[in-house]
């Protein structure tokens, strides 16, 4: 069974940076896409960023210009570099992957990001 393991969350002051990592237990070439959602307390889960197997990227308007999603195929890892963080970025960030040829979505366990003002 495919597993995704996230790391890199934590507490940071506004204006600071964090880098989240999502390591897959299998080659990430087996996924159509990988990305990150986030969910703040009492709010719906929102898509933050996506990277496709072809390298295409998508960003939510709220993070464009501040967040960058990238992949390291050799390490089977996807990263989310988060710069100029704002208190409203505080949420649990969850990595996901969509395996090729499957309707299944694989989720990581989530990592907390807290941005203090």
Order of alpha helices (4+ residues) and beta strands (2+ residues): beta-beta-beta-beta-beta-beta-beta-beta-beta-beta-beta
